[in-house]
């Protein structure tokens, strides 16, 4: 199997997953339902680059939805929180587990979605121009 096709496929899958998450976050941000939450855990892990010097902080937040359901979700944003920090989250009451996001401007979700669209566009251009055939030759 041609390595360039595998590489392009991986980029496309990452972009599509990012678009899906962006849509979920925007749905949560638009719903208008907010709730107080707490950061219940903070951990670090290596980023996608695989470099041990390139670590990213991940936070686990928890809140009680309107229906009384306890919801936990992860956020790998650039903001730093300590365990126990109080935050406000927004979510869609129809699906709080999938739509929960930190409250605030949906700018971060839109930025992630824009990057995903650019990546998807680049992958499409690569296929349409026949670029993959010469990538690793």
Secondary structure, DSSP 4 states (H G I P E B T S, - for coil): --HHHHHHHHHHHHHHHHHHHHHHHHHHHHH-EEEEEEEEEEEEEE-TT--TT-EEEEEEEEEE-TTS-EEEEEE--S----TT-EEEEEE-TT-HHHH-EESS-THHHHHHHHHHHHHHHHHHHHHHHTTHHHH--
